[in-house]
Amino acid sequence: MTINVAIDGPSGAGKSTIARAVAKQLGYVYVDTGALYRTVGWAAISRGLAADDEAAVSALLPAIQVDLTYKNGEQVVLLDGQDVSREIRLPESSMAASAVSALPPVRAFLLDTQRSLAAKHNVLMDGRDIGTVVLPNAQVKIFLTASPEIRARRRYDELVAKGVECDYETVLAELKQRDYNDSHRPIAPLKPAPDSHMLDTSDMTLQEAIDAVCRLVSRAVD
């Protein structure tokens, strides 16, 4: 039997960083579902499409290929065979991801990819509706969060470290807008599953958050 761990939470909560570290420590396959939605969003806006134009984005889906691969143990997302790992982390890709993730055709397009990975491997999957929709039978569900200001500061520092020009107030405003969009969309809104463990990392170091998630997983599967 495979072990599935679902980690949900808002933008900038540290899901990807924490989940990647925990998966490595436990020997699980890490699946960053947000990267998949970012890739579809990037595919749309890089072609001049509005990410919230359901008809246009739906027509695009049969023409693109989104794949996950692993290089040196790190997940790499490919769009039509090209590594778009940097492009999908740009602020405009984040907003585009929020828009396309509200479109039912996009969710259906990516759902099979996510579930097939979970059926074949012990996975640690993060996103916004993993515990509620994608993997409702996951053995472990965690809702990871932090205050908007802390999350915005983390995202700002991450972008600056990558050489992306931005300012903190803009990052904070965009994060709050994405929080609203994600929690109010009619399809699979961001919310904790009823059986989720709630984990607020506002006052935790990265290592403390990683250790906390490892303990939750170990207690559930031992």
Sequence and secondary structure as in RCSB ss.txt:
>XXXX:A:sequence
MTINVAIDGPSGAGKSTIARAVAKQLGYVYVDTGALYRTVGWAAISRGLAADDEAAVSALLPAIQVDLTYKNGEQ
VVLLDGQDVSREIRLPESSMAASAVSALPPVRAFLLDTQRSLAAKHNVLMDGRDIGTVVLPNAQVKIFLTASPEI
RARRRYDELVAKGVECDYETVLAELKQRDYNDSHRPIAPLKPAPDSHMLDTSDMTLQEAIDAVCRLVSRAVD
>XXXX:A:secstr
   EEEEE  TTSSHHHHHHHHHHHHT EEEEHHHHHHHHHHHHHTTT  TT HHHHHHHGGG  EEEEEETTEE
EEEETTEE TTGGGSHHHHHHHHHHTT HHHHHHHHHHHHHHHHHS EEEEESSIIIII TT SEEEEEE  HHH
HHHHHHHHHHHTT    HHHHHHHHHHHHHHHHH SSS S   TT EEEE TT  HHHHHHHHHHHHHHHH 
